[in-house]
Amino acid sequence: MPAAGTSTKSDERRRAIMAAAVDCFAQKGFYGTTTHEIAEWVGISQPYLYRLYPNKEALFAAVVDHVSVVMTDTLVAHSPASGGAGPAPEAALDAARGAYAALVADRSILRFLMHANCAAGEPLVGQAVRRCYAKQVDTVRQLLGDDDAVRRWFGAGMLDNVVAVLGLADIDEPWAHVLTAR
């Protein structure tokens, strides 16, 4: 029998809390979302949520850490196979951008990350956001090879974020065509 708090049901509930928190925080951000809304979304009591996370800031920081792991796993899983010399730099960058685009296609993770950047002034959130960026820099450096590639990745990622969050693929305007490269 598993130890208390380590059951499969407990793990499932924690995953459900992470998923609900991503969605709730993506909609209203750190400052606009209540822990009551997250608990209600999952179907648990707010006191139970506070047994797992002492406050909203700790919950939000845990969600940033969760999203960081999801991003890292996605990038690594979609990286081109390195057959000796490894993929060409542009092919590796394209593969990483494709993986990231697939990850943020539903926009919840993207919007959550944008809200996380905005809430980085909160001490625990700021620490989590910096850990997330540090992990992404390390991961991208391993996948793409050098610091210039990391800067290109983040530059391209910022453009991809604007294109995704504004839905520019569906906008038939010259300025949108420039940003979407069509």
C-alpha positions in Angstrom: 0.0 0.0 0.0 1.4 3.4 -0.9 2.3 5.9 1.8 -0.3 8.6 2.6 -0.3 11.4 0.0 1.5 9.3 -2.6 -1.4 7.3 -4.0 -2.3 7.3 -7.7 -5.4 9.3 -6.8 -3.3 11.9 -5.1 -1.0 12.1 -8.1 -4.0 12.4 -10.4 -5.4 15.2 -8.3 -2.1 17.1 -8.3 -2.0 16.8 -12.1 -5.6 18.0 -12.3 -4.7 21.0 -10.1 -1.8 21.9 -12.4 -4.0 21.7 -15.5 -6.8 23.7 -13.9 -4.3 26.3 -12.5 -2.7 26.7 -16.0 -6.1 27.3 -17.5 -7.4 29.6 -14.7 -4.2 31.7 -14.5 -4.0 31.9 -18.3 -7.4 33.5 -18.4 -7.1 36.0 -15.5 -3.4 36.0 -14.5 -1.9 35.8 -11.0 -3.7 38.8 -9.7 -7.2 38.1 -11.1 -7.5 34.4 -10.3 -8.6 33.2 -6.9 -7.6 29.9 -5.3 -11.4 29.3 -4.9 -11.8 29.3 -8.7 -9.0 26.7 -9.1 -10.3 24.5 -6.3 -13.8 24.7 -7.8 -12.5 23.8 -11.3 -10.8 20.7 -9.9 -13.7 19.8 -7.7 -11.8 20.0 -4.4 -12.2 22.3 -1.4 -10.1 25.4 -1.1 -8.8 24.2 2.3 -7.5 21.0 0.6 -5.7 23.2 -2.0 -4.1 25.1 0.9 -2.9 21.9 2.4 -1.0 21.2 -0.8 0.2 24.8 -1.4 0.4 27.3 1.4 -0.8 30.3 -0.6 -1.6 31.4 -4.2 2.0 32.6 -4.8 3.4 29.1 -4.0 0.8 27.5 -6.2 1.6 29.8 -9.1 5.3 29.2 -8.7 4.6 25.4 -8.7 2.7 25.9 -12.0 5.6 27.8 -13.5 7.9 24.9 -12.5 5.4 22.4 -14.0 5.2 24.3 -17.3 9.0 24.6 -17.4 9.2 20.7 -17.3 6.5 20.4 -20.0 8.4 22.8 -22.2 11.7 21.1 -21.7 10.2 17.6 -22.3 8.5 18.9 -25.5 11.6 20.5 -26.9 13.8 17.4 -26.2 11.1 15.0 -27.5 10.9 16.9 -30.8 14.6 17.6 -31.3 16.1 16.1 -34.5 18.1 12.9 -33.9 21.8 13.7 -33.7 23.5 11.2 -36.0 27.1 12.1 -35.2 27.6 15.7 -36.2 24.0 16.6 -35.3 21.4 18.5 -37.4 22.2 21.6 -39.3 21.7 24.7 -37.0 18.7 26.0 -39.0 17.1 22.5 -39.1 17.5 22.3 -35.3 16.1 25.8 -34.8 13.1 25.0 -37.1 12.4 21.7 -35.1 12.6 23.5 -31.8 10.2 26.3 -33.1 7.9 23.6 -34.4 7.8 21.9 -31.0 7.2 25.1 -29.2 4.4 26.1 -31.6 2.7 22.8 -31.1 3.0 23.3 -27.3 1.4 26.7 -27.3 -1.2 26.0 -30.0 -4.1 26.0 -27.6 -2.7 29.3 -26.1 -3.3 28.4 -22.5 0.4 27.7 -21.8 1.4 30.7 -23.8 -1.0 33.0 -22.0 0.1 31.5 -18.6 3.7 32.2 -19.4 2.9 35.8 -20.3 1.1 36.2 -17.0 4.0 34.6 -15.2 6.4 37.2 -16.7 4.0 40.0 -15.5 3.8 38.5 -12.0 7.6 38.1 -11.7 7.7 40.9 -9.2 6.2 38.5 -6.6 9.2 36.9 -4.9 8.4 33.2 -5.3 7.0 33.8 -8.8 10.1 35.7 -9.9 12.3 32.9 -8.6 10.3 30.3 -10.5 10.2 32.4 -13.7 14.0 32.8 -13.6 14.4 29.0 -13.0 12.2 28.4 -16.0 14.3 30.7 -18.2 17.5 29.2 -16.9 16.2 25.7 -17.8 15.1 26.8 -21.2 18.5 28.4 -21.9 20.3 25.2 -20.9 18.0 23.0 -22.9 18.1 25.2 -26.0 21.9 25.5 -25.8 22.1 21.6 -25.6 19.8 21.3 -28.6 21.1 24.1 -30.8 24.8 24.4 -29.8 25.8 27.9 -28.7 24.8 31.2 -27.1 24.0 32.9 -30.5 21.6 30.1 -31.3 20.0 30.5 -27.9 19.5 34.2 -28.5 18.0 33.5 -32.0 15.7 30.9 -30.4 14.4 33.4 -27.8 14.1 36.1 -30.5 12.1 33.8 -32.8 10.1 32.6 -29.8 9.0 36.2 -28.9 7.8 36.7 -32.5 6.1 33.3 -32.4 4.4 34.4 -29.2 3.0 37.6 -30.8 1.8 35.6 -33.8 0.1 33.0 -31.7 -1.5 35.2 -29.0 -2.9 37.7 -31.6 -4.0 34.9 -34.0 -2.1 36.4 -36.9 -2.3 33.3 -39.0 -6.0 34.1 -39.5 -5.5 37.8 -40.2 -5.3 38.8 -43.9 -3.5 42.1 -43.5 -0.1 43.1 -45.0 1.4 43.7 -41.5 0.3 40.3 -40.3 1.8 38.7 -43.4 5.1 40.3 -42.6 5.1 38.9 -39.0 3.9 35.4 -40.1 6.3 35.3 -43.1 3.5 34.5 -45.6 
